[in-house]
């Protein structure tokens, strides 16, 4: 019998089954929706109820580079065991290649593949961060991926201008493990910095410091606070030399980082 696309979609929405599995079930059940649902359950192809609401803080991240263009894609899973599955890591790699070639919209062409994997793995599989970085003319890229148990867990892309290849790679390595939030102070939201300064002032007062020293003490503590968050103000690899002073006169234009569980 003829099965409409609308019926197939309705069955997929209700069960989480893949498109072909849903269509086959409807054909076998002569279009009976309830019978098709039961058949998919019996075959283990229907999703667990409420799977979309389950936490998926594990996963993998894939990064691919072609010249001065890089793309990275995060696939989120519920468990690290599933994150190491070749089906998951392979999907992440294919999506990264697609984004590299065609941009963020390329993810849409893989919707069915993602949904089918969700059913196969029986977890809340989802696409997380998607980033594509194309260096401006005259700039260069460097990348780093930390691999753990066969899956990428920490990926970095950094774009520099006038920075030597080795120096730029050292910055990429530093970002991977220091995990800065911002490139420069200018990127830090003003209200966030103001709240921290107010908090540090109250702490300083409570410590009984002399009032005439409050501003100087708070300024020092704010430098430390920025140093924890701002890449250019961090000590490269934890040393005294700041990242901004290790660039040989060049500059960092931007960076992107995706950390599993981060």
N, C-alpha and C positions, 0 to 999 in steps of 0.2 A: 504494500500500500504506500501511498504518497505521504511523506512526513514533512510538515512545514518547518521552516527555519525558526518560526516563532515557538513551536512546540519544543524543538531541540533546545532553544535558549532557555525556555521555562524549566526544562528538566535539568539543565546544567546549573541554573541559578538555585534550584532546590536541592541539588545533590553535590555540586562541585565536581561532577564527573567531566571527563574530557569530551570534546565535541563528537568525535567518532563513536565513543562508547555510549554517549547519550542517544545518538541517532540509531545505533544498532539495537539498543534496548527498546526503543520505541517501535522499531520495525518488528522485533521479535514478539512484542506484546500487542501488536495490531493497534498501536496508537494509544493504548490505555496508560495514562500518566501514572496512576498509582501502582499498577503492576510493573511498569518500567522502573519506578523508584525502588520497589522491593527487589527487583532483579539486580539492580546496580548494588544494592546493599549486600545481597548474597554473594556477589562477585567481588566485594571489597572495593568497589570503585566509587562509592558515594562517600562524601566527606563526613567527618565527625561534626555534629551540630555545634555551631558557634566557633569553628576553627579560626575564623578571621579575627576573633577577639583575643586569641591566645598570644602571649608574649613571644616575640621572635627576635631576641637580642643577640643570637649567634649568627653565623653566616660566613660569607667569603667575599673578597673583593678582588676583581681582576683589573689589570691595567695593561693597556697596549699603546705603543708609540710608533709613529711613522714620521720621521723627520722632526719638524717643529710642531707637531700636533700630537696630543696625548688624550686618551679617554680612559675613564675608570668607572666601573659599575659594581655596586654592592648588591648581593643577593642575601636576603635575611632569612634565617631559619630559626626553629625553636631550639635545636640541639647542635652541639659541635659535631656529634656523630654524623648527622645529616649534612652538615656544612662540608664535610670531607668527601661526601659522595661524588663520584665522577660526574654524575648527571648534573649536580648543582654547580660544581666548579667549571664544568664544560659550558653550561648555560651562561655563567658569568663571563667567560671568555668570549663566547659568541656575541653576547650583548655589547661587550666593550668594543669588539671589532666593528659591530654595526654602528655604534655611536661615533666611533672614530671616522667612519666613512660618511655617515649620513646625518649626524647630529642627534640630539635628544629624542626627536620624534621617531627615531628608528626603533625605540623600545615598543611602540604600539604594534609593530608588525609581528612581535613575538608574544602577544597576549595569550594566544592559545597554548603555546609551548609552556608558558609560565603556569597557566591554569592546570594543564595536564601534569606537570611536575608536582604541583600542590597535591593532586590526587594520588599520584604514584608514591610520593614520599610520606603522605599522610601527615603533613605538618603545615603550618601557616607560612608558606613560602611566598615571599614578596620581593619586589625590587625596592632597594633602599636608595642610597645616594647615586646620582648619575652626574658625572662631570666631564666636560670636554674643554680642553685648554689648547688654544692655538696661539703660539708665540707671535708677537708683533714683529714686523720686519726689523732685522738687526738684533733681535733678542734670541736667547737660547733657552732650552728646557733641560731639566734633569729630573730623573725619577728614581724612586726606590720602592720596592715592595718587600715587606717582611713576610716570609712564608713559614707557616707552622703546621706540621702534620699534613702537608700537601695542599694547604689552602692559604690564600693571601689574607692576612689579618690586619695589615697596616700599609696603606699605599699613599705615596706622596708625589705630587708634581710641583715643581718650582720653576718659575720663569725669572730669568735674570737679564740685565742689560750691562754689558761691559764687564762681566764677571767671568774669570777663567773657568775652564771645565772642571778642574779639580776642586776649586773653591766652591763652585756651585753644587758639586756633588756632596761636599762636606756639609753644606747647608741642608741639602735634602736629607742626609743621614741625621743631622741634628733635629730637624723637624719631626722625623719619624719617632724619635724617642722623647723629645721635650714636649711635643704636642702643644705648640702655641695656638692661641685662639685668634689673634689678630696679627697683621703685619706690622703696623705702626700704631702709635698712640692716637693718631687721627681717626683710626677706625673704631676705637673704643667708645661706646655710647656715653655721652656726657653724663646722663643721669646715673649710669652704673658707676662711673668714677666718683661722682659727687656723693653717692650713698656710701661708697667705701671710705672716702675721706672723712665724712661725718662720723662713721663708725670708728675709724682710727683715732679721731679726735676725742671721742668719748672714752676710748680705751686709755689714751694717753692721760686724760684728766684723772681717770680712776686710779691710775698708777701713782698719782701724786707728783707728777712732774711739774716743775715751775712754769707758770703761765707764759713767761717770756720765751720759753723754749718750745712751746707747743707746736707752732708752725714749722719750725725746723725739724722737729722729731717726726711730725706727720708727713712732711715732704720726703724724708728718708724712707719712711715706711711705705709711702706711695710708690717710690722708685722700686722697692722690692715687689710690690703688688703688680706693677706694670711688667717687671722682669719675669714674672711667672706666666704672663699672658701674651706679651708682645714679642714677636720673633726678633725684631731688630735690636731689642734691648736685652735679650738673653745672652748669657755667656756661651760662646760656641763650644759644644760638647761639655758644658759645665765649667769651662775655664774662665779666666778673668776677661779675656778679649771678647768684646761683644760682637755679635753677628755683623752688625753694621760696620764694624771696624775691620772685618776680615774679608772684605769683598774686593780689595785691590783697587779701590776707587770706583767700582761699579755699584749697581743697585739691584735690589730684589723688587721685581714688579708685582708679583703675587705668588701665592701658593695655595694648593688644595690638598687636603688630607682627609682620608676616610679610615677610621679605626673601627674594627669589629668590637662591639661592646663598649665603644667610647662615646 
